[in-house]
Amino acid sequence: MPSPFILDRSSVTQVMAWVLAALLPGIATYVWLFGPGILITLSLATVTALAAEAAMLKARGYPVRPFLTDLSAIVTAWLLALSLPSLAPWWLIVTGTLFAIVVAKHLYGGLGQNIFNPAMVGYAVLIVSFPVQMTQWAGPHELTAAPLPLAQSAAVIFGGDVPRATLDAVTMATPLDALRTGLLQQLTIDEVMTHPIFGHYGGVGFEWLAGAFLLGGLLLWALRIIGWQVPLAFLAGIWLTAGFLNFFDAGRFGPPWFHLFAPSVMLGAFFIATEPVSGATTPRGKLVFGLGAGFLTMAIRTWGGFPDGVAFAILLMNLCVPLIDQYTQPRIYGGAGKEPRT
Amino acid sequence: MSRELHRFKGGVHPPEHKAESTSRPIHAAPLPKELVIPLRQHIGNPARPVVEIGARVLKGQMIAAADGYISAAVHASSSGTVTAIGLQPAPHISGLPDLCVTIETDGRDEWVVHAPLDYQAMEPSQLRMQLRDLGLAGLGGAVFPSAVKLDPGASRACPTLIINGGECEPWITCDDLLMRTHAGEILQGAAIMHHLLGSTTVLVGIEDNKPEAVAAMQAAAAGMDFAVEIVVVPARYPGGGAKQMTQVLTGQEVPSGKLPTDIGIQVFNVGTAYALARAVRHGEPLISRLVTVTGHVLRPQNFEVLIGTPMHTLITLAGERDGATGVLMGGPMMGVPVPDLTVPVVKATNCILVKSAALFPPLPKALPCIRCTRCADACPAELQPQELFRFARAGDFGRAQEYHLFDCIECGCCSYVCPSHIPLVDFYRYAKSEIWAREKDKRAADLARERHEFRQFRQEREKKEKAEKLAAKAQAARTHAALDQAQRAELAAAPAAEVTAVSDADAKKALIAAALARAQAKKPDAAPRNVDQLTPEQLRQIEEIETRRAKIRELVRKPLESEQKNP
């Protein structure tokens, strides 16, 4: 065995474990504000992901244990679960997770080979196929009835007999939904913003969740699990685009802080767009990737058919990664900085 | 001390493990019964033996002479009798035997007549020849013949001289100990280098994990009659690399594919400076060096070792322990495994590192690359190792070259930080060796094609000549017939025939010249780039890599262990 003969103590498992750990503040906040339903969603996604991962590894003839213990499937499961409405039906979660692990990950070659972020592929499939079920968001407890306890959440998720009124009492439109609906009704931003869902920066409760994800993201950055380029560029992309639109027509375009302080944005910036396999690898490429994703998110929110655009924005930027990487090759030590030819 | 330091990008800081071997003083290793002295201890041509079997040699006597410009002589490390000249196992990465002179020592350690060199009075070129004949080569690891590096060339000035006391590899402390104990002589060596190169600035770079060495060098510098600056640099691997040390001290980058000399900077290891001082001030050839023996031994320490001493005797001296799992020559980042411990210490041997399962746990199985770019962050050459890995693995060597594969210095930082534990450097070595092999093949093919084309041309020319000859014969016959009829024309015809013959020969020459010119003109297109104008260092690398190509290729062809399918 040739040199080097020593290794740093890092491992893929360690990287993934830190990502999971950094999601914990967000999950705790989620439970506090929106009820414990999310825990069921997370568990269900985790079990499905691990089962699908093991089955696919076996089917593809790979050793199960080293890949199952790398925790990457659980990261995918959690990111998808956190992107879904916390009271979404069980089959929605299972379908999305299966699609993420089986198609987006393993059919593309498994760990390290996926060109798209698996969790976002799962999400995109669900929102395109089942738009109605994807709106079953629990509201923040400040605005709704007391959140559903665990047993009742389970009943909702697993299709038990839950009175419609009970469900209606705890679910409500997300701030982005409210914004979209309001604008479609020809209301101005100021009129839309009188809706009780809007809080200080983002939505009531939602802004706290965004803050918790931000906290976890900063932890990952402090630990050097992720670099600063993608998150900062992503947030800058959102802020600049939203700020630009808002500056020209504050009546029709929401304020930049509102767009920034959405949980999806913080989750996207620090946990999803930073997924290394499907992201750009060069320092400048990471900036381009983040900026592009931020801009596309705002474009979809503003002119697209969905209230939020983080998932599609990241998937679209995933597509551009080979191109971005090729044209952002950095100058090497002692080099003239010429980019490689095609 | 106010020199503004610069940073090189990347690098890592593995556990240093220096303290183990610095607490004990330097011991002289005892004279072994038998010395095995390889003739290839430097980059360039191996030395040519100048002694015969049975000859009695004295300590310091030349036993093999430098062969060509880039070469260095080899000397007997002690007095005795030459018992063999032949292939012996040598500490070479290939593990292949090499030509060695074996000397049975007589225990008298009797010196050959030697005298100091009056370097200031000598012609520089003459002094360099002397140094080549005293066997001087870089002791930092690359063992490049020092005489060559001490030639600033006709047009190139070398304003900056750097004495490299970086010693960034973990475990190794021989330079540290040398600086602590022989600071004055190191600087005397620097003075000679300074004299030969005409440098205006002399810098000594020492990593900040060697405070005793820094203090000793500073004290010695104060007593020197030329300006020399001892600069403390942050300890970070591979900060002791010539390019990195250059960048940290001067802020200048060595352009890709060039040497520090090309930007007027020359870098020598402290050990080399010391050896130079011994050579010039005492006339002693390079026959011994400091070697760190450390790792899984009872008494890790540094030895003053005669070149040719078998490595196992040093491990015994340092206290062999049970449970050793292998031995490295060099440090853990760039060292090479020594499978056979009977191999001798050579000029390049800075460290003998004994491994154990506790100190060097077996490397975990590799997982697929997740493109996390930690390797890119750690790469001091500022490459994109993850892309190079992808191309090397896919056999896309052209792309690997476009992504500057040949700027990789194989320092191992990328492999060290990889969370997927991929042996990245192996893949780069493999890709480099494949490219070299292909270019060699292409050269051979080009040569064959040229020969073939010339052969075709020659055959055609011969055919044409034959036809012309026949025509001329027929013409002559006709002329002859005409002459019979008119004898007076005969005298006039002879010079004409001569003229034709002469012009025929000229035409032939011209045709050959034209064909050669065509072949010459084709060459630049066809000639491969990378095997032209190789530096001696690269030649050595090619040679080394060639020998283990087959092995690496086999290794790389196999999928990563974790990817191996279940049966």
HADDOCK unambig.tbl for C-alpha pairs under 7 A between the chains (distance, minus, plus):
assign (segid A and resid 2 and name CA) (segid B and resid 336 and name CA) 6.61 0.50 0.50
assign (segid A and resid 3 and name CA) (segid B and resid 332 and name CA) 6.75 0.50 0.50
assign (segid A and resid 3 and name CA) (segid B and resid 333 and name CA) 5.74 0.50 0.50
assign (segid A and resid 3 and name CA) (segid B and resid 334 and name CA) 5.33 0.50 0.50
assign (segid A and resid 3 and name CA) (segid B and resid 335 and name CA) 6.17 0.50 0.50
assign (segid A and resid 3 and name CA) (segid B and resid 336 and name CA) 6.63 0.50 0.50
assign (segid A and resid 3 and name CA) (segid B and resid 412 and name CA) 6.94 0.50 0.50
assign (segid A and resid 4 and name CA) (segid B and resid 332 and name CA) 5.69 0.50 0.50
assign (segid A and resid 4 and name CA) (segid B and resid 333 and name CA) 4.18 0.50 0.50
assign (segid A and resid 4 and name CA) (segid B and resid 334 and name CA) 5.76 0.50 0.50
assign (segid A and resid 4 and name CA) (segid B and resid 412 and name CA) 5.45 0.50 0.50
assign (segid A and resid 4 and name CA) (segid B and resid 415 and name CA) 6.97 0.50 0.50
assign (segid A and resid 4 and name CA) (segid B and resid 416 and name CA) 6.92 0.50 0.50
assign (segid A and resid 5 and name CA) (segid B and resid 332 and name CA) 5.11 0.50 0.50
assign (segid A and resid 5 and name CA) (segid B and resid 333 and name CA) 6.15 0.50 0.50
assign (segid A and resid 6 and name CA) (segid B and resid 332 and name CA) 6.28 0.50 0.50
assign (segid A and resid 6 and name CA) (segid B and resid 333 and name CA) 6.95 0.50 0.50
assign (segid A and resid 6 and name CA) (segid B and resid 360 and name CA) 6.58 0.50 0.50
assign (segid A and resid 6 and name CA) (segid B and resid 416 and name CA) 6.44 0.50 0.50
assign (segid A and resid 7 and name CA) (segid B and resid 416 and name CA) 4.45 0.50 0.50
assign (segid A and resid 7 and name CA) (segid B and resid 417 and name CA) 6.48 0.50 0.50
assign (segid A and resid 8 and name CA) (segid B and resid 416 and name CA) 5.49 0.50 0.50
assign (segid A and resid 8 and name CA) (segid B and resid 417 and name CA) 5.29 0.50 0.50
assign (segid A and resid 10 and name CA) (segid B and resid 419 and name CA) 4.98 0.50 0.50
assign (segid A and resid 11 and name CA) (segid B and resid 419 and name CA) 3.90 0.50 0.50
assign (segid A and resid 11 and name CA) (segid B and resid 420 and name CA) 5.91 0.50 0.50
assign (segid A and resid 12 and name CA) (segid B and resid 419 and name CA) 5.18 0.50 0.50
assign (segid A and resid 12 and name CA) (segid B and resid 420 and name CA) 5.80 0.50 0.50
assign (segid A and resid 61 and name CA) (segid B and resid 565 and name CA) 5.15 0.50 0.50
assign (segid A and resid 61 and name CA) (segid B and resid 566 and name CA) 5.59 0.50 0.50
assign (segid A and resid 62 and name CA) (segid B and resid 563 and name CA) 6.27 0.50 0.50
assign (segid A and resid 62 and name CA) (segid B and resid 564 and name CA) 6.84 0.50 0.50
assign (segid A and resid 62 and name CA) (segid B and resid 565 and name CA) 5.10 0.50 0.50
assign (segid A and resid 62 and name CA) (segid B and resid 566 and name CA) 6.12 0.50 0.50
assign (segid A and resid 63 and name CA) (segid B and resid 565 and name CA) 6.95 0.50 0.50
assign (segid A and resid 63 and name CA) (segid B and resid 566 and name CA) 6.48 0.50 0.50
assign (segid A and resid 111 and name CA) (segid B and resid 368 and name CA) 6.57 0.50 0.50
assign (segid A and resid 112 and name CA) (segid B and resid 368 and name CA) 5.81 0.50 0.50
assign (segid A and resid 112 and name CA) (segid B and resid 369 and name CA) 5.56 0.50 0.50
assign (segid A and resid 112 and name CA) (segid B and resid 370 and name CA) 4.45 0.50 0.50
assign (segid A and resid 276 and name CA) (segid B and resid 370 and name CA) 6.31 0.50 0.50
assign (segid A and resid 276 and name CA) (segid B and resid 371 and name CA) 5.48 0.50 0.50
assign (segid A and resid 276 and name CA) (segid B and resid 372 and name CA) 5.08 0.50 0.50
assign (segid A and resid 277 and name CA) (segid B and resid 370 and name CA) 5.09 0.50 0.50
assign (segid A and resid 277 and name CA) (segid B and resid 371 and name CA) 5.25 0.50 0.50
assign (segid A and resid 281 and name CA) (segid B and resid 371 and name CA) 6.90 0.50 0.50
assign (segid A and resid 281 and name CA) (segid B and resid 373 and name CA) 6.32 0.50 0.50
assign (segid A and resid 332 and name CA) (segid B and resid 381 and name CA) 6.20 0.50 0.50
assign (segid A and resid 332 and name CA) (segid B and resid 382 and name CA) 4.78 0.50 0.50
assign (segid A and resid 332 and name CA) (segid B and resid 383 and name CA) 5.78 0.50 0.50
assign (segid A and resid 333 and name CA) (segid B and resid 253 and name CA) 6.87 0.50 0.50
assign (segid A and resid 333 and name CA) (segid B and resid 381 and name CA) 4.89 0.50 0.50
assign (segid A and resid 333 and name CA) (segid B and resid 382 and name CA) 5.43 0.50 0.50
assign (segid A and resid 334 and name CA) (segid B and resid 253 and name CA) 5.23 0.50 0.50
assign (segid A and resid 334 and name CA) (segid B and resid 254 and name CA) 5.32 0.50 0.50
assign (segid A and resid 334 and name CA) (segid B and resid 255 and name CA) 3.97 0.50 0.50
assign (segid A and resid 334 and name CA) (segid B and resid 256 and name CA) 4.66 0.50 0.50
assign (segid A and resid 335 and name CA) (segid B and resid 255 and name CA) 6.00 0.50 0.50
assign (segid A and resid 335 and name CA) (segid B and resid 256 and name CA) 5.22 0.50 0.50
assign (segid A and resid 340 and name CA) (segid B and resid 402 and name CA) 5.44 0.50 0.50
assign (segid A and resid 340 and name CA) (segid B and resid 403 and name CA) 6.28 0.50 0.50
